[in-house]
Amino acid sequence: MQLGSKETENERFAHYLTKTYRKTASLLANSVKATAMLAGADDALSEVVFQYGRNVGLAFQLVDDLLDFVSSSAAMGKPTAADLKLGLATAPVLFACEK
């Protein structure tokens, strides 16, 4: 999502969460769900485990987005502020825009 979009704050954050789920959290969510299913978990437990993996994946990406602003390229092992340079809104930027 571009920083200059005409979406409302809520729409931008919902868009960010959807993108983050598809980019990062879905891998964790589906991996832990598959593990639970292979272990014989019922549907209810498989869904709980899926939501847990989704939340861990979202948290991982939120931390990664924050580190983009408070860490160095050397410490991260990758260029920092890359999304900002591309004009992409990450969680820290969205939260800053609310204030």
Backbone atoms as SQL, in Angstrom:
CREATE TABLE atoms (id INTEGER PRIMARY KEY, chain TEXT, resi INTEGER, resn TEXT, atom TEXT, x REAL, y REAL, z REAL);
INSERT INTO atoms VALUES
  (1, 'A', 1, 'MET', 'N', 0.840, -1.161, 0.000),
  (2, 'A', 1, 'MET', 'CA', 0.000, 0.000, 0.000),
  (3, 'A', 1, 'MET', 'C', 0.894, 1.236, 0.000),
  (4, 'A', 2, 'GLN', 'N', 0.596, 2.158, -0.868),
  (5, 'A', 2, 'GLN', 'CA', 1.374, 3.370, -0.985),
  (6, 'A', 2, 'GLN', 'C', 0.965, 4.367, 0.093),
  (7, 'A', 3, 'LEU', 'N', 1.948, 5.171, 0.502),
  (8, 'A', 3, 'LEU', 'CA', 1.691, 6.157, 1.549),
  (9, 'A', 3, 'LEU', 'C', 0.654, 7.187, 1.126),
  (10, 'A', 4, 'GLY', 'N', 0.600, 7.544, -0.130),
  (11, 'A', 4, 'GLY', 'CA', -0.308, 8.584, -0.590),
  (12, 'A', 4, 'GLY', 'C', -1.702, 8.095, -0.942),
  (13, 'A', 5, 'SER', 'N', -2.075, 6.902, -0.543),
  (14, 'A', 5, 'SER', 'CA', -3.384, 6.357, -0.915),
  (15, 'A', 5, 'SER', 'C', -4.503, 7.157, -0.252),
  (16, 'A', 6, 'LYS', 'N', -5.690, 7.048, -0.811),
  (17, 'A', 6, 'LYS', 'CA', -6.837, 7.800, -0.297),
  (18, 'A', 6, 'LYS', 'C', -7.659, 6.991, 0.693),
  (19, 'A', 7, 'GLU', 'N', -7.109, 5.880, 1.182),
  (20, 'A', 7, 'GLU', 'CA', -7.814, 5.057, 2.164),
  (21, 'A', 7, 'GLU', 'C', -7.861, 5.771, 3.509),
  (22, 'A', 8, 'THR', 'N', -8.867, 5.430, 4.315),
  (23, 'A', 8, 'THR', 'CA', -8.927, 5.952, 5.680),
  (24, 'A', 8, 'THR', 'C', -7.865, 5.239, 6.517),
  (25, 'A', 9, 'GLU', 'N', -7.634, 5.737, 7.733),
  (26, 'A', 9, 'GLU', 'CA', -6.654, 5.101, 8.622),
  (27, 'A', 9, 'GLU', 'C', -7.014, 3.639, 8.874),
  (28, 'A', 10, 'ASN', 'N', -8.287, 3.384, 9.144),
  (29, 'A', 10, 'ASN', 'CA', -8.725, 2.004, 9.400),
  (30, 'A', 10, 'ASN', 'C', -8.536, 1.121, 8.175),
  (31, 'A', 11, 'GLU', 'N', -8.848, 1.650, 7.001),
  (32, 'A', 11, 'GLU', 'CA', -8.670, 0.878, 5.765),
  (33, 'A', 11, 'GLU', 'C', -7.197, 0.589, 5.511),
  (34, 'A', 12, 'ARG', 'N', -6.339, 1.580, 5.765),
  (35, 'A', 12, 'ARG', 'CA', -4.895, 1.377, 5.566),
  (36, 'A', 12, 'ARG', 'C', -4.368, 0.292, 6.492),
  (37, 'A', 13, 'PHE', 'N', -4.801, 0.309, 7.762),
  (38, 'A', 13, 'PHE', 'CA', -4.315, -0.692, 8.705),
  (39, 'A', 13, 'PHE', 'C', -4.863, -2.077, 8.354),
  (40, 'A', 14, 'ALA', 'N', -6.123, -2.149, 7.940),
  (41, 'A', 14, 'ALA', 'CA', -6.698, -3.434, 7.511),
  (42, 'A', 14, 'ALA', 'C', -5.952, -3.962, 6.292),
  (43, 'A', 15, 'HIS', 'N', -5.618, -3.069, 5.373),
  (44, 'A', 15, 'HIS', 'CA', -4.848, -3.450, 4.182),
  (45, 'A', 15, 'HIS', 'C', -3.471, -3.967, 4.594),
  (46, 'A', 16, 'TYR', 'N', -2.833, -3.283, 5.531),
  (47, 'A', 16, 'TYR', 'CA', -1.520, -3.710, 6.033),
  (48, 'A', 16, 'TYR', 'C', -1.601, -5.104, 6.657),
  (49, 'A', 17, 'LEU', 'N', -2.617, -5.344, 7.478),
  (50, 'A', 17, 'LEU', 'CA', -2.760, -6.657, 8.123),
  (51, 'A', 17, 'LEU', 'C', -3.004, -7.759, 7.096),
  (52, 'A', 18, 'THR', 'N', -3.810, -7.471, 6.085),
  (53, 'A', 18, 'THR', 'CA', -4.052, -8.456, 5.026),
  (54, 'A', 18, 'THR', 'C', -2.766, -8.763, 4.281),
  (55, 'A', 19, 'LYS', 'N', -2.031, -7.730, 3.913),
  (56, 'A', 19, 'LYS', 'CA', -0.763, -7.917, 3.199),
  (57, 'A', 19, 'LYS', 'C', 0.225, -8.686, 4.061),
  (58, 'A', 20, 'THR', 'N', 0.289, -8.353, 5.333),
  (59, 'A', 20, 'THR', 'CA', 1.220, -9.016, 6.243),
  (60, 'A', 20, 'THR', 'C', 0.836, -10.475, 6.445),
  (61, 'A', 21, 'TYR', 'N', -0.455, -10.747, 6.514),
  (62, 'A', 21, 'TYR', 'CA', -0.883, -12.143, 6.621),
  (63, 'A', 21, 'TYR', 'C', -0.436, -12.915, 5.380),
  (64, 'A', 22, 'ARG', 'N', -0.688, -12.349, 4.222),
  (65, 'A', 22, 'ARG', 'CA', -0.354, -13.054, 2.977),
  (66, 'A', 22, 'ARG', 'C', 1.153, -13.200, 2.794),
  (67, 'A', 23, 'LYS', 'N', 1.903, -12.208, 3.233),
  (68, 'A', 23, 'LYS', 'CA', 3.357, -12.197, 3.020),
  (69, 'A', 23, 'LYS', 'C', 4.108, -13.033, 4.048),
  (70, 'A', 24, 'THR', 'N', 3.708, -12.994, 5.300),
  (71, 'A', 24, 'THR', 'CA', 4.483, -13.594, 6.387),
  (72, 'A', 24, 'THR', 'C', 3.675, -14.563, 7.234),
  (73, 'A', 25, 'ALA', 'N', 2.568, -14.105, 7.755),
  (74, 'A', 25, 'ALA', 'CA', 1.844, -14.871, 8.771),
  (75, 'A', 25, 'ALA', 'C', 1.207, -16.148, 8.236),
  (76, 'A', 26, 'SER', 'N', 0.837, -16.166, 6.965),
  (77, 'A', 26, 'SER', 'CA', 0.188, -17.366, 6.426),
  (78, 'A', 26, 'SER', 'C', 1.113, -18.576, 6.463),
  (79, 'A', 27, 'LEU', 'N', 2.396, -18.362, 6.264),
  (80, 'A', 27, 'LEU', 'CA', 3.352, -19.474, 6.320),
  (81, 'A', 27, 'LEU', 'C', 3.350, -20.111, 7.706),
  (82, 'A', 28, 'LEU', 'N', 3.431, -19.285, 8.737),
  (83, 'A', 28, 'LEU', 'CA', 3.426, -19.812, 10.100),
  (84, 'A', 28, 'LEU', 'C', 2.076, -20.422, 10.463),
  (85, 'A', 29, 'ALA', 'N', 1.005, -19.729, 10.128),
  (86, 'A', 29, 'ALA', 'CA', -0.334, -20.206, 10.486),
  (87, 'A', 29, 'ALA', 'C', -0.622, -21.571, 9.871),
  (88, 'A', 30, 'ASN', 'N', -0.343, -21.701, 8.604),
  (89, 'A', 30, 'ASN', 'CA', -0.632, -22.967, 7.932),
  (90, 'A', 30, 'ASN', 'C', 0.344, -24.069, 8.321),
  (91, 'A', 31, 'SER', 'N', 1.571, -23.705, 8.644),
  (92, 'A', 31, 'SER', 'CA', 2.552, -24.708, 9.080),
  (93, 'A', 31, 'SER', 'C', 2.153, -25.336, 10.410),
  (94, 'A', 32, 'VAL', 'N', 1.769, -24.495, 11.367),
  (95, 'A', 32, 'VAL', 'CA', 1.394, -25.059, 12.668),
  (96, 'A', 32, 'VAL', 'C', 0.057, -25.795, 12.587),
  (97, 'A', 33, 'LYS', 'N', -0.851, -25.331, 11.734),
  (98, 'A', 33, 'LYS', 'CA', -2.125, -26.036, 11.553),
  (99, 'A', 33, 'LYS', 'C', -1.883, -27.415, 10.941),
  (100, 'A', 34, 'ALA', 'N', -1.023, -27.481, 9.935),
  (101, 'A', 34, 'ALA', 'CA', -0.716, -28.768, 9.306),
  (102, 'A', 34, 'ALA', 'C', -0.093, -29.724, 10.313),
  (103, 'A', 35, 'THR', 'N', 0.789, -29.196, 11.150),
  (104, 'A', 35, 'THR', 'CA', 1.415, -30.028, 12.181),
  (105, 'A', 35, 'THR', 'C', 0.365, -30.567, 13.146),
  (106, 'A', 36, 'ALA', 'N', -0.562, -29.706, 13.553),
  (107, 'A', 36, 'ALA', 'CA', -1.631, -30.136, 14.465),
  (108, 'A', 36, 'ALA', 'C', -2.503, -31.205, 13.810),
  (109, 'A', 37, 'MET', 'N', -2.832, -31.003, 12.545),
  (110, 'A', 37, 'MET', 'CA', -3.671, -31.977, 11.844),
  (111, 'A', 37, 'MET', 'C', -2.952, -33.319, 11.705),
  (112, 'A', 38, 'LEU', 'N', -1.671, -33.276, 11.386),
  (113, 'A', 38, 'LEU', 'CA', -0.899, -34.515, 11.271),
  (114, 'A', 38, 'LEU', 'C', -0.790, -35.241, 12.608),
  (115, 'A', 39, 'ALA', 'N', -0.844, -34.467, 13.690),
  (116, 'A', 39, 'ALA', 'CA', -0.776, -35.063, 15.029),
  (117, 'A', 39, 'ALA', 'C', -2.136, -35.581, 15.490),
  (118, 'A', 40, 'GLY', 'N', -3.171, -35.381, 14.670),
  (119, 'A', 40, 'GLY', 'CA', -4.491, -35.904, 15.007),
  (120, 'A', 40, 'GLY', 'C', -5.397, -34.947, 15.753),
  (121, 'A', 41, 'ALA', 'N', -5.067, -33.658, 15.759),
  (122, 'A', 41, 'ALA', 'CA', -5.911, -32.673, 16.448),
  (123, 'A', 41, 'ALA', 'C', -7.268, -32.562, 15.756),
  (124, 'A', 42, 'ASP', 'N', -8.297, -32.272, 16.544),
  (125, 'A', 42, 'ASP', 'CA', -9.621, -32.071, 15.951),
  (126, 'A', 42, 'ASP', 'C', -9.688, -30.692, 15.292),
  (127, 'A', 43, 'ASP', 'N', -10.805, -30.408, 14.607),
  (128, 'A', 43, 'ASP', 'CA', -10.947, -29.152, 13.867),
  (129, 'A', 43, 'ASP', 'C', -10.849, -27.925, 14.766),
  (130, 'A', 44, 'ALA', 'N', -11.437, -28.000, 15.953),
  (131, 'A', 44, 'ALA', 'CA', -11.424, -26.849, 16.867),
  (132, 'A', 44, 'ALA', 'C', -10.001, -26.516, 17.295),
  (133, 'A', 45, 'LEU', 'N', -9.237, -27.517, 17.680),
  (134, 'A', 45, 'LEU', 'CA', -7.857, -27.271, 18.087),
  (135, 'A', 45, 'LEU', 'C', -7.015, -26.817, 16.902),
  (136, 'A', 46, 'SER', 'N', -7.252, -27.390, 15.734),
  (137, 'A', 46, 'SER', 'CA', -6.513, -26.978, 14.540),
  (138, 'A', 46, 'SER', 'C', -6.739, -25.501, 14.245),
  (139, 'A', 47, 'GLU', 'N', -7.974, -25.020, 14.454),
  (140, 'A', 47, 'GLU', 'CA', -8.277, -23.600, 14.230),
  (141, 'A', 47, 'GLU', 'C', -7.584, -22.723, 15.266),
  (142, 'A', 48, 'VAL', 'N', -7.570, -23.150, 16.519),
  (143, 'A', 48, 'VAL', 'CA', -6.876, -22.393, 17.572),
  (144, 'A', 48, 'VAL', 'C', -5.386, -22.294, 17.249),
  (145, 'A', 49, 'VAL', 'N', -4.805, -23.400, 16.837),
  (146, 'A', 49, 'VAL', 'CA', -3.384, -23.425, 16.494),
  (147, 'A', 49, 'VAL', 'C', -3.118, -22.532, 15.281),
  (148, 'A', 50, 'PHE', 'N', -4.023, -22.562, 14.302),
  (149, 'A', 50, 'PHE', 'CA', -3.904, -21.701, 13.123),
  (150, 'A', 50, 'PHE', 'C', -3.880, -20.231, 13.535),
  (151, 'A', 51, 'GLN', 'N', -4.825, -19.821, 14.399),
  (152, 'A', 51, 'GLN', 'CA', -4.878, -18.429, 14.856),
  (153, 'A', 51, 'GLN', 'C', -3.619, -18.053, 15.633),
  (154, 'A', 52, 'TYR', 'N', -3.112, -18.978, 16.423),
  (155, 'A', 52, 'TYR', 'CA', -1.856, -18.746, 17.142),
  (156, 'A', 52, 'TYR', 'C', -0.729, -18.474, 16.142),
  (157, 'A', 53, 'GLY', 'N', -0.591, -19.316, 15.142),
  (158, 'A', 53, 'GLY', 'CA', 0.448, -19.123, 14.133),
  (159, 'A', 53, 'GLY', 'C', 0.276, -17.821, 13.375),
  (160, 'A', 54, 'ARG', 'N', -0.974, -17.461, 13.089),
  (161, 'A', 54, 'ARG', 'CA', -1.259, -16.194, 12.408),
  (162, 'A', 54, 'ARG', 'C', -0.780, -15.025, 13.264),
  (163, 'A', 55, 'ASN', 'N', -1.115, -15.060, 14.541),
  (164, 'A', 55, 'ASN', 'CA', -0.727, -13.964, 15.431),
  (165, 'A', 55, 'ASN', 'C', 0.786, -13.885, 15.616),
  (166, 'A', 56, 'VAL', 'N', 1.450, -15.028, 15.717),
  (167, 'A', 56, 'VAL', 'CA', 2.915, -15.025, 15.818),
  (168, 'A', 56, 'VAL', 'C', 3.516, -14.445, 14.537),
  (169, 'A', 57, 'GLY', 'N', 2.977, -14.819, 13.391),
  (170, 'A', 57, 'GLY', 'CA', 3.475, -14.291, 12.119),
  (171, 'A', 57, 'GLY', 'C', 3.269, -12.794, 11.995),
  (172, 'A', 58, 'LEU', 'N', 2.099, -12.310, 12.407),
  (173, 'A', 58, 'LEU', 'CA', 1.847, -10.865, 12.380),
  (174, 'A', 58, 'LEU', 'C', 2.795, -10.137, 13.329),
  (175, 'A', 59, 'ALA', 'N', 2.991, -10.695, 14.525),
  (176, 'A', 59, 'ALA', 'CA', 3.904, -10.078, 15.499),
  (177, 'A', 59, 'ALA', 'C', 5.328, -10.049, 14.961),
  (178, 'A', 60, 'PHE', 'N', 5.748, -11.137, 14.327),
  (179, 'A', 60, 'PHE', 'CA', 7.087, -11.187, 13.738),
  (180, 'A', 60, 'PHE', 'C', 7.271, -10.050, 12.740),
  (181, 'A', 61, 'GLN', 'N', 6.284, -9.856, 11.863),
  (182, 'A', 61, 'GLN', 'CA', 6.407, -8.813, 10.848),
  (183, 'A', 61, 'GLN', 'C', 6.349, -7.423, 11.464),
  (184, 'A', 62, 'LEU', 'N', 5.516, -7.236, 12.488),
  (185, 'A', 62, 'LEU', 'CA', 5.467, -5.938, 13.173),
  (186, 'A', 62, 'LEU', 'C', 6.828, -5.589, 13.771),
  (187, 'A', 63, 'VAL', 'N', 7.463, -6.561, 14.416),
  (188, 'A', 63, 'VAL', 'CA', 8.792, -6.333, 14.997),
  (189, 'A', 63, 'VAL', 'C', 9.796, -6.038, 13.893),
  (190, 'A', 64, 'ASP', 'N', 9.744, -6.795, 12.804),
  (191, 'A', 64, 'ASP', 'CA', 10.660, -6.562, 11.687),
  (192, 'A', 64, 'ASP', 'C', 10.476, -5.158, 11.114),
  (193, 'A', 65, 'ASP', 'N', 9.228, -4.724, 10.986),
  (194, 'A', 65, 'ASP', 'CA', 8.956, -3.374, 10.481),
  (195, 'A', 65, 'ASP', 'C', 9.478, -2.308, 11.438),
  (196, 'A', 66, 'LEU', 'N', 9.348, -2.534, 12.729),
  (197, 'A', 66, 'LEU', 'CA', 9.855, -1.585, 13.718),
  (198, 'A', 66, 'LEU', 'C', 11.380, -1.538, 13.701),
  (199, 'A', 67, 'LEU', 'N', 12.011, -2.700, 13.605),
  (200, 'A', 67, 'LEU', 'CA', 13.478, -2.744, 13.560),
  (201, 'A', 67, 'LEU', 'C', 14.024, -1.986, 12.363),
  (202, 'A', 68, 'ASP', 'N', 13.239, -1.875, 11.319),
  (203, 'A', 68, 'ASP', 'CA', 13.628, -1.116, 10.133),
  (204, 'A', 68, 'ASP', 'C', 13.925, 0.344, 10.484),
  (205, 'A', 69, 'PHE', 'N', 13.329, 0.829, 11.568),
  (206, 'A', 69, 'PHE', 'CA', 13.510, 2.223, 11.974),
  (207, 'A', 69, 'PHE', 'C', 14.495, 2.401, 13.121),
  (208, 'A', 70, 'VAL', 'N', 14.699, 1.378, 13.934),
  (209, 'A', 70, 'VAL', 'CA', 15.508, 1.553, 15.145),
  (210, 'A', 70, 'VAL', 'C', 16.811, 0.766, 15.123),
  (211, 'A', 71, 'SER', 'N', 17.090, 0.086, 14.033),
  (212, 'A', 71, 'SER', 'CA', 18.299, -0.723, 13.955),
  (213, 'A', 71, 'SER', 'C', 19.131, -0.279, 12.760),
  (214, 'A', 72, 'SER', 'N', 20.362, -0.755, 12.712),
  (215, 'A', 72, 'SER', 'CA', 21.252, -0.404, 11.602),
  (216, 'A', 72, 'SER', 'C', 21.220, -1.490, 10.532),
  (217, 'A', 73, 'SER', 'N', 21.657, -1.135, 9.348),
  (218, 'A', 73, 'SER', 'CA', 21.748, -2.110, 8.263),
  (219, 'A', 73, 'SER', 'C', 22.681, -3.248, 8.635),
  (220, 'A', 74, 'ALA', 'N', 23.770, -2.922, 9.329),
  (221, 'A', 74, 'ALA', 'CA', 24.732, -3.949, 9.734),
  (222, 'A', 74, 'ALA', 'C', 24.095, -4.943, 10.704),
  (223, 'A', 75, 'ALA', 'N', 23.338, -4.442, 11.663),
  (224, 'A', 75, 'ALA', 'CA', 22.699, -5.320, 12.645),
  (225, 'A', 75, 'ALA', 'C', 21.583, -6.154, 12.010),
  (226, 'A', 76, 'MET', 'N', 20.879, -5.570, 11.058),
  (227, 'A', 76, 'MET', 'CA', 19.756, -6.262, 10.420),
  (228, 'A', 76, 'MET', 'C', 20.213, -7.247, 9.348),
  (229, 'A', 77, 'GLY', 'N', 21.368, -6.975, 8.754),
  (230, 'A', 77, 'GLY', 'CA', 21.833, -7.825, 7.665),
  (231, 'A', 77, 'GLY', 'C', 21.117, -7.550, 6.358),
  (232, 'A', 78, 'LYS', 'N', 20.444, -6.414, 6.305),
  (233, 'A', 78, 'LYS', 'CA', 19.739, -5.990, 5.097),
  (234, 'A', 78, 'LYS', 'C', 19.562, -4.477, 5.177),
  (235, 'A', 79, 'PRO', 'N', 19.298, -3.832, 4.057),
  (236, 'A', 79, 'PRO', 'CA', 19.101, -2.377, 4.094),
  (237, 'A', 79, 'PRO', 'C', 17.908, -2.004, 4.975),
  (238, 'A', 80, 'THR', 'N', 18.050, -0.934, 5.728),
  (239, 'A', 80, 'THR', 'CA', 16.942, -0.467, 6.559),
  (240, 'A', 80, 'THR', 'C', 16.157, 0.606, 5.817),
  (241, 'A', 81, 'ALA', 'N', 14.928, 0.803, 6.246),
  (242, 'A', 81, 'ALA', 'CA', 14.011, 1.805, 5.687),
  (243, 'A', 81, 'ALA', 'C', 13.717, 1.575, 4.208),
  (244, 'A', 82, 'ALA', 'N', 13.883, 0.344, 3.735),
  (245, 'A', 82, 'ALA', 'CA', 13.644, 0.047, 2.322),
  (246, 'A', 82, 'ALA', 'C', 12.186, 0.303, 1.942),
  (247, 'A', 83, 'ASP', 'N', 11.246, -0.132, 2.785),
  (248, 'A', 83, 'ASP', 'CA', 9.827, 0.084, 2.484),
  (249, 'A', 83, 'ASP', 'C', 9.496, 1.568, 2.449),
  (250, 'A', 84, 'LEU', 'N', 10.045, 2.321, 3.380),
  (251, 'A', 84, 'LEU', 'CA', 9.797, 3.759, 3.418),
  (252, 'A', 84, 'LEU', 'C', 10.332, 4.425, 2.152),
  (253, 'A', 85, 'LYS', 'N', 11.508, 4.016, 1.716),
  (254, 'A', 85, 'LYS', 'CA', 12.095, 4.574, 0.490),
  (255, 'A', 85, 'LYS', 'C', 11.237, 4.266, -0.731),
  (256, 'A', 86, 'LEU', 'N', 10.518, 3.140, -0.682),
  (257, 'A', 86, 'LEU', 'CA', 9.623, 2.774, -1.782),
  (258, 'A', 86, 'LEU', 'C', 8.244, 3.415, -1.640),
  (259, 'A', 87, 'GLY', 'N', 8.038, 4.124, -0.522),
  (260, 'A', 87, 'GLY', 'CA', 6.752, 4.763, -0.276),
  (261, 'A', 87, 'GLY', 'C', 5.693, 3.816, 0.241),
  (262, 'A', 88, 'LEU', 'N', 6.123, 2.682, 0.818),
  (263, 'A', 88, 'LEU', 'CA', 5.184, 1.698, 1.351),
  (264, 'A', 88, 'LEU', 'C', 4.937, 1.950, 2.833),
  (265, 'A', 89, 'ALA', 'N', 3.695, 1.874, 3.231),
  (266, 'A', 89, 'ALA', 'CA', 3.331, 2.124, 4.626),
  (267, 'A', 89, 'ALA', 'C', 3.416, 0.835, 5.428),
  (268, 'A', 90, 'THR', 'N', 4.247, 0.836, 6.454),
  (269, 'A', 90, 'THR', 'CA', 4.326, -0.281, 7.389),
  (270, 'A', 90, 'THR', 'C', 3.692, 0.170, 8.708),
  (271, 'A', 91, 'ALA', 'N', 3.546, -0.752, 9.645),
  (272, 'A', 91, 'ALA', 'CA', 2.855, -0.442, 10.903),
  (273, 'A', 91, 'ALA', 'C', 3.416, 0.786, 11.621),
  (274, 'A', 92, 'PRO', 'N', 4.745, 0.927, 11.774),
  (275, 'A', 92, 'PRO', 'CA', 5.242, 2.114, 12.477),
  (276, 'A', 92, 'PRO', 'C', 4.808, 3.420, 11.803),
  (277, 'A', 93, 'VAL', 'N', 4.783, 3.424, 10.485),
  (278, 'A', 93, 'VAL', 'CA', 4.361, 4.623, 9.748),
  (279, 'A', 93, 'VAL', 'C', 2.867, 4.859, 9.950),
  (280, 'A', 94, 'LEU', 'N', 2.081, 3.802, 9.882),
  (281, 'A', 94, 'LEU', 'CA', 0.632, 3.944, 10.074),
  (282, 'A', 94, 'LEU', 'C', 0.301, 4.454, 11.471),
  (283, 'A', 95, 'PHE', 'N', 0.997, 3.928, 12.484),
  (284, 'A', 95, 'PHE', 'CA', 0.770, 4.400, 13.851),
  (285, 'A', 95, 'PHE', 'C', 1.213, 5.854, 14.006),
  (286, 'A', 96, 'ALA', 'N', 2.317, 6.227, 13.385),
  (287, 'A', 96, 'ALA', 'CA', 2.799, 7.610, 13.460),
  (288, 'A', 96, 'ALA', 'C', 1.812, 8.567, 12.800),
  (289, 'A', 97, 'CYS', 'N', 1.185, 8.137, 11.717),
  (290, 'A', 97, 'CYS', 'CA', 0.212, 8.985, 11.018),
  (291, 'A', 97, 'CYS', 'C', -1.046, 9.221, 11.842),
  (292, 'A', 98, 'GLU', 'N', -1.348, 8.309, 12.763),
  (293, 'A', 98, 'GLU', 'CA', -2.529, 8.471, 13.615),
  (294, 'A', 98, 'GLU', 'C', -2.337, 9.571, 14.642),
  (295, 'A', 99, 'LYS', 'N', -1.105, 9.833, 15.020),
  (296, 'A', 99, 'LYS', 'CA', -0.829, 10.810, 16.075),
  (297, 'A', 99, 'LYS', 'C', -0.802, 12.212, 15.531);
